[in-house]
Amino acid sequence: MAQYSTTLDGVFAALADPTRRAVVRRLGRGPASVGDLAGEAPMTLPSFMKHVRMLESHGLIRTVKSGRVRTCELNRERFALVEDWLAEQRRVWAGRTDRLEQFVTSQEDQP
């Protein structure tokens, strides 16, 4: 998992901003144009485009330009990276808490 750390750091950095998380949440319902997405954000289009570029550069969304309209869609495969990392953390902590529980209960059983 360590080989993915730079990529994973970028994904988490991209998801750290509430505007970008709102875009991801919105795109979870299906593709949308940049104009539609920007209409939901309280900022100028150039500022909003920085968020789109950040999400795109870290592989969380894909954009396709058709004429004057740029459409965004989620790259759902990229979220598997986050799911795998969280699953690994869950396994590590479950093992630790299980060992702690075993240690505590074994101490209680001794006179």
N, C-alpha and C positions, 0 to 999 in steps of 0.2 A: 504494500500500500504506500510505502514511502516514496516510490517512484512517481506517484501521482500528486505529491504534495504541492508542487508549483501550480499545476493545473487546478487542484482542489482549492488552493489559496485564492486563485483568481475567481473561481466560481463563487466562493463565499464572499469575497470582496464585492463582486457584482451584485450579490443578493443582499448585501448589507444596507443598501439604500432603499428607503420606503417607496420612492417613485419607481424604482426598477422592480421591486417586489409587486407593486400594483400592476405594472405592465405584464409581468409573468402571470399574475392572478387573472388578469383580463384575457390574456392569450390562452389560458387554460380552457376557455369557453370556445376557442376557435381563432383562426387567423383574423387579423384586423389591419387596416391601413395605418400608416404612421400618423396621418391627419386625424383619424378617429381616436387613436391612442393619445395623441397630443391634446385633443379637445378635452380629455378627462383630467389633464394635468395642469396645475396652476402655474404655468411658466411659458416662456416664449418657445417657438418652434426650434430655434438653434440650440437653446439650452436642453430641450427635450431630446434632440437628436444625439447629444452627448451620452444620454442614458441608453438610447437605442444602440449606439456604437459600442458602448461598454458591454451590454448584454450580448451583442453579436460577436465581439472580439473574444469573449470567453465561451462562446459556443452554446449559450443558453437559448438564443433565438436565431432564426434564419430570416433574411429579408430577400425579397424578389421585387425587382422594379419592372413595371409594365407601363410604358408610356410615362406619364408624370406621377403615377401612383406607386409608392413603395409599400408592399404588404409584408407584415411580420407574422411569423408562426413560431411556436415553441419547438425546440429541439429536445424532445422528450428523452432521447438516449443520454443526453448530458446529465440529466437528473439522476440517472442510475449511479453515476459516480458518487453523488451525495448520499444516495440510499445505501450504497456499499460501505461508505465510510461510517455512516451512522450505525449500520448493522454491526460492523466490527467493534465500534465503541460500546454498543449494547452488550455484545458477547464478553468483552473485557470486564465491564463493570458487573455483569451478572455473575461472572466467575469470582470476582473479588468479594461481592456481597455473600455469595454462597459459602466461600471459605471463611468469612468472618462469622457467619451464622453458625457454621460447623464448629468453629473455635469457641464461640460463646456458649453454645449448648453443651459442648464437651466439658467446659469448665464448670458448668452448673451441675453436671452429673457426678463430678468428683467430690469426695468428702472433704 
